[in-house]
Structures are given as structure tokens and as C-alpha cells.
Amino acid sequence: MSHVIMDLVEKTSLKENPPEFEIGDTVDVHLKILEGNKERIQVFTGVVIARSGSGSREMFSVRRIVAGEGVERKFPFHSPRIEKVEVKRSGVVRRAKLYFLRDRVGKAVRLKERRRS
């Protein structure tokens, strides 16, 4: 019974058109940032290395390299702060989690590109 109630409550917070991307894709995450009373959009570009959870609790992790240092950030999938998620390129991967990219440096971090028809 409580499961049914929780599902009804969660449905109100889900996005109608959730972004479509997969693990290994290079994405631009457009975030709304509040600075005082102004709002602006900041773009975080990187490779999706993980997705976890389900429903309104679904999260995804994006990794990028900034000044030679790896930076990872987790985003809530259905967050109203996420304006949009653009897929720049798709990578060929055979795993659900790409944590092995953390140990790699330079050209070894790159993934083969998936060809779309």
C-alpha cells in the first residue's frame, strides 16, 4: 500500500521529457545557477561514467579533466535545476560503470565513438 502512495507522490516530480543519453556519452549538462537574485546557465561538459537509482532518485555521474585534474559531479536526473542535457558524442562501452577511467591519463581516457545511422 505504501509503495503505491510513494509512486504517486514521486510521479509529480518526474520530468515529462527526460534527457536520453547512455553511459560513455560525452554530454553538456546545462545547469541553472542562482547568484544573488540573478539566474544564469552554466555548462558542465564531460563523459557519463555512471547512472544509479530509479524514479525520482535517479542520478548520473559526469567526469571531465580540468587543468590536468579529474573532476566528477553527480546530478539528479529529474532535477528542475537541469535545463537540458545535450549529447555531443557517443562512446562504445561494454560496462555499466566506467570507474576504470579514473586511473587513466591522457589519450587512454578517450573512448571509441559509436556510429549512429
N, C-alpha and C positions, 0 to 999 in steps of 0.2 A: 504494500500500500504506500509506504513512504517513498519507495522507488518511483512510483507513478507521479507523486506530488513533486519530487525533485526534478523529474524530467520536464514537467510542465513549467516549473519556475525557470529552469535553465533555457528553455526554448525562447524565452523573451530576450535573452542576452546574446543569442547566436546571430551571426550576420546572415542576411538573405543570400548574398553572393560572396561566399568565402573565396579567398585567393587560391588559385590552382598552381601548385608547384610541387616538386619532388625532392628527395634527398639528392644532393650532388649538383643541384641547380645553383647558378650564380644569380642572385636576386638583388634588387634595390628595394629596401623597405622604407617607405615614406612615412615618417612619424610626425605627429603634431606635438610641438614643444611649446609650453607656456613660459613666457619670460615677463614677469610682472603682469600687466594687463594685455600684453600683446601675444599673439599666437603665430608661430611660423612652422614651416615644414622642414625637417632635417632628414637627409637621406643616409641610410646605412647600407653599404654595398658589401656583399660577401657571399660565401658558399654556405648553403644549408647543410649542416652536418648531422642534425638530429630532429626528430619530431617525437613528441611524447604526449600521453594523456588522450582524453576523448571528451567530446561535448564542449561545454564552456571552459573546461580546464585544460584544453589542448594547448601545447606550447611548441615552439620551434626555435632551434639554436642556429645562429649565423656566425661564421668565423671569417675574419679578414686580417690582413697583415698591415700594421701601421708603424712606420719607421723601424722596420725590422722586428717588431714585437707582435705576437699573435694576440688578437682581441676577439673575445667571444661575447655574444649578447643573446639572451633568451627573450623571446617575445610571446605574449599571449596571442593565440591565433585569432580569437574573436574580439580583440580589444578595439574599443571605439577610437583610441589614440592612433591606430594604424590606418592611415589614409588609403594606401594601396601597396601591393607587392607586385613589382614588375620582374618577370623572368628575363634576364639578359642572355644567358646561355644555359644549356642543359648538359650535364655531365653523365658519362657512363659509369655507373657504380653497381656493385653486386652485394652491398651491405645496407642494413637499415640505419646503422650509426657509423659515421666517418671519423671516429675519435683518433684513428691512426694518423690523420693529417696533422695532429698536434706535434708529432715527433719529427715531421718532415720540414725541410728548409729549401728555399729557392725553387728551382724548376720541378722538384719532386712533388710539390704541393699541387701542381696542375693536374686536372682530370681530363680524360679524353672527352671530346664533345660528341653528344648524341645527335645524330642527323634526324631531322624531322621532315616528314613528307607532306 
